Amino acid sequence: MVDETEAGKGRRTPTRKEAEAARKKQMKVPVTRKEQAKRDRARNEEIRLKQREALKTGDEKYLPARERGPVRKFCRDYVDRRWNVAEFLLPFLAVAVVAIIVGSQSSTVQTLLTAVAYPIAILATVIDELFLVRGLRKQLKKRFSADEARGNTAYAVLRSTQLRRFRLPKPQVKRGAPLPDRY
């Protein structure tokens, strides 16, 4: 008769060889350093592909950490729904440089661009960015806690300087569209 209070596992103890084989099979450790590096590269490439696709589609699950979260999504939508002077600054400056080179024979063109057009373009950009930051802070304060909202204005300003077509994650709202109530 077996005492029911005795501890018993109900199976034989595996041999050392069997136990080591089971551990190795469970861990699936590669045999060589090269094989481990190959697995790591494949895993990292898969992660990069998912992130790249998420940047195109806006899938929050696979976005890089810098782009994740409801506050960042709100900042992106806030910037993407408005016209920003800053996004047109770089193309304007490129055209102005070409105009200076082409009109190098005329000092009037050079003087006009450097003394009038450049300062006006930069001043308009700064004023627009100030309005952007002021409005964004007001909306962040209304919708999110102070801890969540901190540090997102620089993210929004950087996003506003990029041409809309080249922004990543891709814009999810149309220009002039109202902002959703919940994020």
C-alpha positions in Angstrom: 0.0 0.0 0.0 1.3 3.4 -1.0 1.2 6.3 1.5 -0.6 9.2 -0.2 1.3 11.8 1.7 4.6 10.7 0.1 5.7 13.0 -2.7 6.2 11.2 -6.0 6.5 12.4 -9.5 5.1 9.4 -11.2 7.9 9.0 -13.8 11.5 7.9 -13.8 14.3 10.4 -13.5 15.8 11.2 -16.9 19.4 10.4 -17.5 21.9 13.3 -17.7 22.2 12.8 -21.5 18.4 13.1 -21.9 18.1 16.1 -19.6 20.9 18.0 -21.5 19.3 17.1 -24.8 15.9 18.4 -23.6 17.4 21.7 -22.3 19.3 22.3 -25.6 16.2 21.5 -27.6 14.1 23.9 -25.4 16.6 26.8 -25.7 17.2 26.2 -29.4 20.6 27.7 -29.0 22.6 27.9 -32.3 25.6 25.8 -32.5 27.9 28.6 -33.8 28.4 32.3 -33.3 27.8 32.8 -37.1 24.5 31.1 -36.9 23.5 33.3 -33.9 24.5 36.4 -35.8 22.5 35.2 -38.8 19.4 34.7 -36.7 19.8 38.2 -35.1 20.2 39.9 -38.5 17.0 38.1 -39.7 15.1 39.1 -36.6 16.3 42.7 -36.8 15.4 42.9 -40.5 11.9 41.6 -39.8 11.5 44.3 -37.1 12.7 47.0 -39.5 10.3 45.9 -42.2 7.4 46.0 -39.8 8.4 49.5 -38.7 8.8 50.7 -42.2 5.4 49.4 -43.1 3.9 51.0 -40.0 5.4 54.3 -40.9 3.5 54.2 -44.2 0.2 52.9 -42.8 0.3 54.6 -39.3 -0.1 51.2 -37.5 0.5 52.2 -33.9 1.6 48.7 -32.9 4.8 48.6 -34.9 5.8 52.2 -35.0 9.2 53.1 -33.6 9.2 54.1 -30.0 9.8 57.8 -30.9 6.5 57.9 -32.9 4.3 55.8 -30.5 1.5 56.9 -28.3 -1.7 58.9 -28.3 0.0 62.3 -27.6 2.4 61.8 -30.6 -0.5 60.8 -32.8 -2.3 63.9 -31.8 0.7 66.1 -32.5 1.1 64.5 -35.9 -2.6 65.1 -36.7 -2.4 68.7 -35.4 0.5 69.5 -37.7 -0.8 67.6 -40.7 -4.2 69.2 -40.7 -2.8 72.7 -41.2 -0.8 74.6 -43.8 2.7 75.2 -42.5 4.9 78.0 -43.9 8.0 76.0 -42.7 7.4 73.1 -45.1 7.7 75.5 -48.0 10.8 77.3 -46.7 13.4 74.8 -48.1 11.9 74.8 -51.6 11.7 78.6 -51.6 15.3 78.9 -50.5 16.4 76.5 -53.2 14.6 78.5 -55.8 16.1 81.7 -54.4 19.6 80.3 -54.6 19.0 79.3 -58.3 17.6 82.8 -58.9 20.8 84.4 -57.4 23.0 82.2 -59.6 21.0 82.9 -62.7 20.7 86.6 -62.0 24.3 87.0 -60.9 24.7 89.6 -63.7 22.2 91.8 -61.9 23.1 93.0 -58.4 19.5 94.2 -58.0 18.2 90.6 -58.0 20.8 89.5 -55.5 20.1 92.5 -53.3 16.4 92.0 -53.4 16.6 88.3 -52.5 19.2 88.6 -49.8 17.8 91.8 -48.2 14.1 91.3 -48.6 12.9 87.8 -49.6 15.1 85.8 -47.2 14.2 87.8 -44.1 10.5 87.8 -45.0 10.5 84.1 -45.6 12.3 83.3 -42.3 10.2 85.8 -40.3 7.0 84.3 -41.7 8.2 80.8 -40.8 9.1 81.9 -37.2 5.7 83.5 -36.8 3.9 80.5 -38.1 5.8 78.2 -35.9 4.9 80.4 -32.8 1.2 80.1 -33.7 1.7 76.3 -34.2 3.4 75.9 -30.8 0.9 78.1 -29.0 -2.2 76.3 -30.4 -0.6 72.9 -29.9 0.2 73.6 -26.3 -3.3 74.8 -25.7 -4.8 71.6 -27.2 -2.4 69.3 -25.4 -3.3 71.0 -22.1 -7.0 70.5 -22.8 -6.7 66.9 -23.9 -3.8 65.3 -22.0 -2.2 65.5 -18.6 0.8 67.8 -18.0 3.3 64.8 -17.8 2.0 63.3 -21.1 2.1 66.7 -23.0 5.7 67.6 -22.0 8.3 67.6 -24.8 6.0 67.2 -27.8 6.2 70.7 -29.2 9.7 70.1 -30.6 8.4 67.0 -32.3 5.6 69.0 -33.9 7.9 71.8 -35.0 10.3 69.3 -36.7 7.4 67.6 -38.4 6.0 70.9 -39.7 9.3 71.7 -41.4 9.1 68.6 -43.6 7.2 68.6 -46.9 3.9 66.8 -46.3 4.6 64.2 -48.9 7.9 63.1 -47.2 6.6 63.0 -43.6 6.9 59.7 -41.8 4.6 58.3 -40.4 2.4 59.3 -43.4 -0.3 62.0 -42.6 -3.5 60.3 -41.6 -5.7 63.5 -41.8 -6.5 65.8 -44.7 -5.6 69.5 -44.5 -8.3 71.5 -42.8 -10.0 68.4 -41.3 -11.2 68.7 -37.8 -9.3 66.8 -35.1 -11.0 63.8 -33.6 -12.2 64.1 -30.0 -10.4 61.0 -28.7 -6.9 59.6 -29.1 
